[in-house]
Amino acid sequence: MVISTRPSRGLSVPTIVIAAPSSGSGKTTITTGLIGALVAAGHRVAPFKVGPDYIDPGYHAVAAGRPGRNLDPNLVGEHRIGPLFAAGSAGADIAVVEGVMGLFDGRITDDDGTLGVGSTAHVASLIGAPVVLVVDAGGHSQSLAALLHGFVSYDPTVHVAGVILNRVGSDRHEAVLRQAADRAGLPVFGAVRRASALSVPSRHLGLVPAAERSAEALASVDAITRLVGAGIDVEAIVRLAATARGSDVALWSAADEMAEHRVDTRPVVAVAQGAAFTFGYAEHPELLTAAGADVVSFDPLHDRLPEHTSAVVIGGGFPEEHAVDLAANAGLRADLARHAAAGRPVHAECAGLLYLSSMLDGHEMVGAIEADGAFGPRLTLGYRDAVAVADSVLYRTGERVTGHEFHRSTVDFRTDRTPAWAWRAGETNCADGFVSGGIHASYLHVHPAGVPESIGRFVAAAGRAR
């Protein structure tokens, strides 16, 4: 039996939610700068991101000095949001939550009754936190009052408490915008001017991950912190955060989740990291460790497979941006091919599926799956209610999950295969991924905290492979 040494209840921590009327308003910039400014003022900040985003939490982590975590009711269930938030806030004196898309934008379904599930407003209500809207002021003047009035009055259960004006053009522009906010009854917590130093490079799936940019990312976050910190009233934000009503909830614990699944053999689970594989949830290695694994990381661009590896995790990222270097590391490709051929466990998501394939954009990959991957122009994006097609090292046939797809690539399987997942998209039956031996590979990203039993099975399989 495993006894957690962490507190069993999570008490309220001052919390602020940074939202926006729409995507592209500058939430990530403002959130990252606010986190950095709070840290500079001596606060211990717990950073969060609403939704399945992997990239924004990387910038939050750089600014906060601790992992950025995701809050997504679609992936983990509404009942886990409070406990996960409480666990992620442990040891912090303030939490900053960046929203997703527009404030009320959530999962789109055919059922009007579920409109907005997983939206920023939904999560803000679940954790009892006030919301500050970041508005791109570039196209606004007096009409800002009407926009803000609409967001304040649309859902009275959501506490929209103020606004931050982003990309302000001049002193006169700022004065007009402040008057408009006053007419809408909202205080202005800051005004940030247009500045090229606030831009972060992007590519086909959003911002370039902080892990890929290393020193450059640190410099960008530092510049963002200085500029945003100078434009907002940090202490007023802290006072507002203290009004969060919060809740007394059971604290999520990886040890508790894995108490009935833990193995004693300490198998080595190697997790791919580095510039090509930057997508992952903070709870994943925590659950692997709690299940009894020794988690070690390796960089497929440079490293060989760690000694005594019993199982491998290869998550998402941008292998198409690093295909030449991935192909050049022939030693690791051979290691992984032997590992897979021996039937040892491999858990691959999205980028991992591409890397395990035979080729990616004409470059030789691992070859554990007879398939060809290619980058393309079409974005595949959205939640999927999927069912496991076959037994694997993670799932049992018929088990259901909600996952998320996010890619611009395709995989062409050379032979018949057993898919990992099936789902319906309208009138279309869809099949995704590959299951064979110890391999479970697919495009679908699944949050491990939503299906902790799958991690227990994976580590148990690793223990047997050891």
C-alpha positions in Angstrom: 0.0 0.0 0.0 1.3 3.5 -0.9 0.6 6.3 1.6 0.7 9.8 0.1 2.7 12.3 2.1 0.9 15.2 0.5 -2.1 16.9 2.2 -5.4 15.2 1.3 -7.3 18.5 0.8 -6.6 21.4 -1.4 -7.5 24.8 0.1 -8.0 28.0 -1.9 -5.1 29.8 -3.4 -5.4 33.3 -4.8 -6.2 32.8 -8.5 -6.6 34.9 -11.6 -7.9 33.7 -15.0 -6.6 35.6 -18.1 -9.2 35.3 -20.9 -10.0 37.2 -24.1 -12.9 37.9 -26.4 -11.3 35.8 -29.1 -8.1 34.0 -30.2 -5.2 36.2 -31.2 -5.8 38.9 -28.6 -2.4 38.2 -26.9 -3.4 36.0 -24.0 -0.2 34.0 -24.0 2.0 37.1 -24.1 0.1 38.9 -21.3 -0.1 35.7 -19.2 3.6 34.9 -19.6 4.5 38.5 -18.8 2.2 38.6 -15.7 3.7 35.4 -14.4 7.2 36.8 -14.9 6.3 40.1 -13.2 4.7 38.2 -10.2 7.8 36.1 -9.8 10.0 39.3 -10.0 7.8 40.7 -7.2 8.6 37.7 -5.0 5.5 35.5 -5.6 5.5 31.7 -6.1 3.3 31.3 -9.1 1.5 28.2 -10.3 0.8 28.4 -14.0 -2.1 26.7 -15.8 -3.6 26.6 -19.3 -7.2 25.8 -20.2 -7.6 23.2 -22.9 -5.3 20.7 -24.6 -2.5 23.1 -25.5 1.1 21.9 -25.1 3.0 25.0 -26.3 1.7 27.8 -24.1 2.5 26.0 -20.8 6.1 25.8 -21.9 6.4 29.6 -21.9 4.5 29.7 -18.6 7.0 27.3 -17.1 10.0 29.4 -18.2 8.5 32.4 -16.5 7.3 30.6 -13.4 10.2 28.3 -12.8 7.8 25.3 -12.3 5.8 23.2 -14.7 2.8 24.6 -16.6 -0.3 22.4 -16.3 -3.5 22.0 -18.3 -7.1 22.1 -17.1 -9.4 20.4 -19.6 -12.8 19.0 -18.5 -13.2 17.3 -21.9 -10.1 15.2 -21.4 -10.0 14.5 -17.6 -13.7 15.0 -16.6 -15.2 18.0 -14.8 -14.8 16.2 -11.4 -11.0 16.2 -11.7 -10.5 19.9 -12.5 -10.6 21.1 -8.9 -8.3 18.3 -7.5 -5.8 18.8 -10.4 -5.8 22.5 -9.9 -5.3 22.1 -6.1 -2.4 19.7 -6.7 -0.8 21.9 -9.3 -1.1 25.0 -6.9 0.6 23.3 -4.0 3.4 25.4 -2.7 2.4 28.5 -4.6 0.9 31.7 -3.2 -0.9 32.7 -6.4 -2.2 30.8 -9.5 -2.4 32.3 -13.0 -4.7 30.5 -15.5 -4.5 31.3 -19.2 -7.7 30.7 -21.1 -8.4 29.1 -24.5 -9.8 30.9 -27.5 -12.6 33.3 -26.6 -14.0 33.3 -23.0 -17.1 31.2 -23.8 -15.6 29.1 -26.6 -15.6 25.4 -25.7 -16.1 22.1 -27.4 -18.5 22.2 -30.3 -21.1 19.3 -30.1 -24.4 18.5 -31.7 -26.1 19.0 -28.3 -26.9 22.6 -27.5 -27.1 21.7 -23.8 -23.3 21.0 -23.7 -22.3 24.2 -25.5 -19.1 25.6 -24.0 -17.8 22.5 -22.2 -14.1 23.1 -21.5 -14.3 26.8 -22.2 -12.4 29.3 -20.1 -15.7 30.4 -18.5 -16.5 26.8 -17.6 -13.1 26.2 -15.9 -13.2 29.6 -14.2 -16.5 28.7 -12.6 -15.2 25.3 -11.6 -12.2 26.7 -9.7 -14.1 29.8 -8.5 -11.8 32.4 -9.9 -12.3 36.0 -11.3 -11.6 36.7 -15.0 -9.6 39.5 -16.5 -10.2 40.0 -20.3 -7.2 40.8 -22.5 -8.5 42.9 -25.4 -6.5 43.6 -28.6 -7.1 47.3 -28.7 -5.8 47.7 -32.2 -9.3 47.9 -33.8 -11.2 49.4 -30.9 -12.2 52.9 -29.7 -15.5 53.8 -27.9 -17.2 50.7 -29.2 -15.1 48.7 -26.7 -17.7 49.6 -24.1 -20.3 47.6 -25.9 -18.0 44.6 -26.3 -17.1 44.6 -22.6 -20.7 45.1 -21.6 -21.7 42.0 -23.6 -19.0 39.8 -22.0 -19.9 41.0 -18.5 -23.7 40.4 -18.9 -23.7 37.2 -21.1 -23.3 34.8 -18.1 -23.7 36.3 -14.6 -22.2 33.2 -13.1 -18.8 34.1 -14.6 -17.1 36.9 -12.7 -15.5 39.2 -15.4 -13.7 41.5 -13.1 -11.6 43.8 -15.3 -9.7 44.3 -18.5 -6.1 44.6 -19.7 -5.7 46.6 -22.9 -3.1 45.1 -25.3 -1.4 46.6 -28.3 -2.4 50.1 -27.4 -1.3 52.7 -30.0 -0.9 56.0 -28.1 -1.7 57.9 -24.9 -4.8 59.3 -26.6 -5.9 55.8 -27.6 -5.4 54.5 -24.1 -7.5 57.4 -22.6 -10.4 56.7 -25.0 -10.2 52.9 -24.2 -10.2 53.6 -20.5 -13.3 55.7 -20.8 -15.0 52.9 -22.7 -14.1 50.4 -20.0 -15.4 52.7 -17.3 -18.7 53.0 -19.1 -18.9 49.2 -19.1 -18.2 49.2 -15.4 -14.9 47.4 -15.6 -11.6 48.5 -14.1 -8.5 48.6 -16.3 -5.7 46.6 -14.8 -3.1 47.7 -17.4 -2.3 48.9 -20.8 0.4 47.4 -22.9 1.7 49.2 -26.0 2.5 47.6 -29.3 6.1 46.3 -29.3 7.9 43.9 -31.6 9.8 42.5 -28.6 6.5 41.0 -27.5 6.3 38.8 -30.5 7.1 35.1 -30.3 7.9 33.2 -33.5 5.1 30.8 -34.7 4.7 28.0 -37.2 1.9 25.8 -38.5 0.6 24.6 -35.1 1.1 27.8 -33.2 4.0 29.3 -31.3 7.4 27.7 -31.6 7.8 25.7 -28.3 10.0 27.2 -25.7 12.0 24.0 -25.4 13.1 24.4 -29.0 14.3 27.9 -28.6 16.2 27.4 -25.3 18.3 30.6 -24.7 16.3 32.6 -27.2 13.1 31.6 -25.3 14.6 32.8 -22.0 15.4 36.1 -23.6 11.9 36.5 -25.1 10.3 35.7 -21.8 12.5 38.2 -20.0 11.6 40.9 -22.6 7.9 40.1 -22.3 8.1 40.2 -18.5 9.7 43.7 -18.5 7.2 45.2 -21.0 4.1 43.6 -19.6 5.2 44.2 -16.0 5.7 47.9 -16.8 2.2 48.2 -18.3 0.0 46.4 -15.8 -0.8 47.0 -12.1 0.6 43.8 -10.6 -0.5 44.5 -7.1 -4.1 45.2 -8.2 -4.0 41.8 -9.9 -2.8 40.2 -6.7 -5.6 41.9 -4.8 -8.2 40.7 -7.3 -6.8 37.1 -7.2 -7.3 37.1 -3.4 -11.1 37.4 -4.0 -11.2 33.9 -5.7 -13.8 31.9 -3.8 -12.0 28.6 -4.5 -13.1 25.4 -2.9 -12.0 22.8 -0.4 -11.5 19.7 -2.6 -9.7 16.4 -2.5 -6.2 16.9 -3.7 -5.3 14.9 -6.8 -2.3 12.6 -6.1 -0.5 10.4 -8.6 0.4 8.1 -5.7 -3.3 7.7 -4.8 -4.2 7.1 -8.4 -1.6 4.4 -8.8 -1.9 2.8 -5.4 -3.7 -0.3 -6.8 -1.4 -0.5 -9.9 2.1 -0.1 -8.5 4.8 -2.6 -9.4 7.9 -3.3 -7.3 10.3 -4.2 -10.1 11.3 -0.6 -10.9 11.3 -0.9 -14.7 13.0 1.8 -16.7 10.6 3.9 -18.8 12.4 6.1 -21.3 10.5 9.2 -22.3 11.5 11.1 -25.4 12.2 14.8 -24.9 14.2 17.5 -26.7 13.3 19.9 -29.5 11.5 17.3 -31.7 9.2 16.0 -28.9 8.0 18.8 -26.7 4.3 17.9 -26.2 3.3 16.2 -23.0 1.3 16.7 -19.8 3.1 17.3 -16.5 1.0 14.5 -14.8 2.3 11.8 -17.2 5.8 11.3 -15.7 4.3 11.7 -12.2 1.9 8.8 -12.8 4.6 6.7 -14.4 6.8 7.2 -11.3 3.9 6.6 -8.9 3.2 3.3 -10.7 6.7 2.1 -9.9 8.7 3.1 -13.0 12.1 4.7 -13.0 11.5 7.5 -15.6 14.5 8.6 -17.6 14.5 11.1 -20.5 16.4 10.9 -23.8 16.7 13.2 -26.8 16.1 11.3 -30.1 18.1 14.0 -31.9 21.3 13.0 -30.1 21.0 10.1 -27.6 20.9 6.4 -27.7 18.2 4.5 -25.8 19.0 4.5 -22.1 20.4 1.4 -20.6 18.0 -1.3 -19.2 15.0 0.4 -20.9 11.9 -1.7 -20.5 9.4 0.7 -22.1 9.4 3.8 -24.2 7.1 6.8 -24.4 7.3 9.1 -27.5 4.9 11.9 -27.3 3.9 14.7 -29.6 6.0 17.5 -31.2 7.4 18.6 -34.5 9.4 15.7 -36.0 8.8 17.1 -39.5 11.0 20.1 -38.5 13.8 17.8 -37.4 13.5 14.9 -39.8 17.0 15.2 -41.1 18.6 15.0 -37.6 16.2 12.3 -36.5 17.2 10.2 -39.5 20.9 10.9 -38.8 20.7 9.2 -35.4 20.8 5.7 -36.8 22.0 4.2 -33.6 18.8 5.2 -31.7 16.6 4.2 -34.6 18.2 0.7 -34.5 17.8 0.6 -30.7 14.1 1.4 -30.9 13.5 -1.0 -33.8 15.0 -3.8 -31.7 13.0 -2.8 -28.7 9.8 -2.9 -30.6 10.6 -6.1 -32.4 11.1 -7.8 -29.0 7.6 -6.9 -28.1 8.5 -4.4 -25.3 6.0 -1.6 -24.6 6.0 1.5 -26.7 3.5 4.3 -26.2 3.5 6.8 -29.1 1.3 9.8 -29.8 1.2 11.9 -33.0 4.9 12.8 -33.5 5.7 9.4 -31.9 3.6 7.6 -34.6 5.4 9.5 -37.3 8.8 8.7 -35.8 8.0 4.9 -35.5 7.0 4.8 -39.2 9.4 3.8 -42.0 9.7 7.2 -43.6 8.8 10.8 -42.8 8.9 13.2 -45.8 11.4 10.9 -47.5 13.7 10.6 -44.5 14.3 7.2 -42.9 12.7 6.8 -39.4 12.6 3.9 -37.0 10.7 1.4 -39.2 8.8 -0.3 -36.3 5.6 0.5 -38.2 5.4 -0.1 -42.0 4.0 3.3 -42.9 5.0 6.5 -44.6 4.4 9.9 -42.9 4.2 13.2 -44.7 3.6 16.8 -43.7 0.7 18.4 -45.5 -1.4 21.6 -45.8 -4.5 20.3 -44.0 -5.0 20.9 -40.3 -6.7 18.1 -38.4 -8.0 19.5 -35.1 -10.6 18.6 -32.5 -11.8 16.4 -29.7 -12.6 12.7 -30.4 -14.7 10.3 -28.5 -12.8 7.2 -29.3 -13.1 3.5 -28.5 -10.2 1.1 -28.3 -10.2 -1.4 -31.2 -7.9 -4.0 -29.6 -6.2 -5.0 -26.4 -2.9 -3.2 -26.0 -0.3 -2.3 -23.4 -2.5 0.6 -22.4 -6.2 -0.2 -23.2 -8.7 -3.0 -23.4 -10.9 -3.6 -26.3 -14.0 -1.4 -26.0 -12.7 1.1 -23.5 -13.7 4.6 -24.3 -11.7 7.9 -24.0 -12.0 11.5 -25.1 -8.8 12.6 -26.7 -7.6 15.4 -29.0 -6.1 15.5 -32.5 -3.8 18.3 -33.6 -1.6 17.8 -36.7 -0.9 18.7 -40.3 0.6 15.3 -41.3 -0.8 12.0 -42.6 0.4 8.4 -42.3 -0.1 5.9 -45.2 0.1 2.4 -43.9 1.8 0.0 -46.3 0.0 -3.1 -45.0 -3.2 -4.0 -43.2 -3.1 -3.2 -39.6 -5.1 -3.2 -36.4 -6.0 0.4 -35.5 -5.6 1.8 -32.0 -8.9 3.7 -32.1 -12.2 4.1 -33.9 -14.8 6.9 -33.8 -17.5 8.5 -35.8 -17.1 11.9 -37.4 -20.6 12.8 -38.6 -21.6 10.0 -41.0 -18.0 8.7 -41.3 -16.4 5.9 -39.4 -12.8 6.8 -38.6 -9.9 4.6 -37.6 -6.6 5.9 -36.2 -3.2 4.4 -35.3 -1.6 1.1 -34.9 -1.6 -1.7 -32.3 0.8 -4.7 -32.6 2.9 -6.5 -30.0 3.9 -3.9 -27.4 3.3 -0.9 -29.7 0.3 1.4 -29.2 0.7 4.4 -31.6 -1.9 6.9 -32.8 -2.5 10.5 -33.6 -4.8 10.8 -30.6 -3.5 12.7 -27.6 -5.0 11.4 -24.3 -4.5 13.1 -21.0 -3.2 10.3 -18.6 -4.9 11.8 -15.6 -8.2 11.1 -17.3 -7.3 7.4 -17.7 -4.8 6.6 -15.0 -5.5 2.8 -15.2 -3.9 2.9 -18.7 -0.6 4.1 -17.1 -0.8 1.3 -14.5 -1.2 -1.3 -17.3 1.7 0.2 -19.2 4.1 0.1 -16.3 3.0 -3.4 -15.4 3.8 -4.4 -19.0 7.2 -2.7 -18.6 7.8 -4.7 -15.4 7.1 -7.9 -17.3 9.4 -6.8 -20.1 12.2 -6.1 -17.6 
